[in-house]
C-alpha cells in the first residue's frame, strides 16, 4: 500500500519534514541567535531585556506593592 499523500504519511515525508526543520535551524535560526548574542554582549554587556527594564522603571509606581524594580530575594 502506498502512503504518499495518505494519512500518517510515509517515511520519506517524515524525513523531509525533519530535514526542513534542520535546514532552517542550521541556516537561519542558529546564526541569527548567535548574531543577537554577539550584539548584546558588545552593546549591553550581555544584559537581556534592557529596553523593557528601562520602560518598567519609568512607568512603575515607587512604593506600591507589586511595582518593585527587581524581584524580591525572599
BELCORHU-V256602 format. One record per run of one state. SS is the DSSP state (helix for helix, strand for strand, loop for the rest). FROM is the first residue (numbers start at 1). TO is the last residue. If there is no record, write none. Layout:
BEGIN
ss=(SS;SS)
from=(FROM;FROM)
to=(TO;TO)
END
This chain:
BEGIN
ss=(loop;helix;loop;helix;loop)
from=(1;11;45;50;60)
to=(10;44;49;59;74)
END
